[in-house]
Amino acid sequence: LTEIEGQLYNWTDKAILECLWEGISGPSMNDLVRINESMIDSREKVIYFPDGRIVRLTDRLYDFLVKAFAETEYMCYGGSLRVKKLIGIGSLYKERDNAHATDSSDKNFRWVYRKVQNFRDHVGIPRLTMKNIHISGMYHYLHQGMQETGLDLKSFLRSEDGQNLADKYGFHSESYVDNLTHRFKDFV
């Protein structure tokens, strides 16, 4: 992920990838798109979501968000490397001054999808998708947690840390242990 982020031009783009990796997306990418300065506790390095959820930030993600909030120009990807003015200082979601997106229920999803599609084309990784970034991040933390605790996959998922990880990545059903075991059993 670090290598991919190193090839991106804008702090907003790096923050989006890091948010997906860290499990911050929400239904239709609404959580990711709504992140703004007022939700961040810089001393504790956490995001307070309006619904009461609290998400701890890595130092890397915190730094990307702070820089993204202050970003006023966007360098476009492609042959021309045009620079566009941004509207939305203080938030992760920004519109370019010449962009006119139709207001719809999937506007946030489409904004993130287009961003990741541009990253994928720019870095030449065809399988770079929102879902693959999200699941790769979860796998990383799942594997790390299993190594730190010495637990097997199912035991770790049943632990408090495993439950918290599943919640963070949006697996809230009562059968999350079975679902995640099925998904990751061949990789751990």
Protein Blocks (a to p, Z undefined) as FASTA:
>chain_A
ZZmmmmpmbfklmmmmmmmmnopnbgehlmmmmpcfklpcfklopaddfkopacdddfkl
mmmmmmmmmpcbdcdedjkopacddehehiabdcdfkbccdddfklmmmmmmmmmmmmmm
mnopaklcfklmmmmmmmmmmmmmmmmnopafklmmmmmklmmmmmmnopabfklmmmmm
mmmmmmZZ
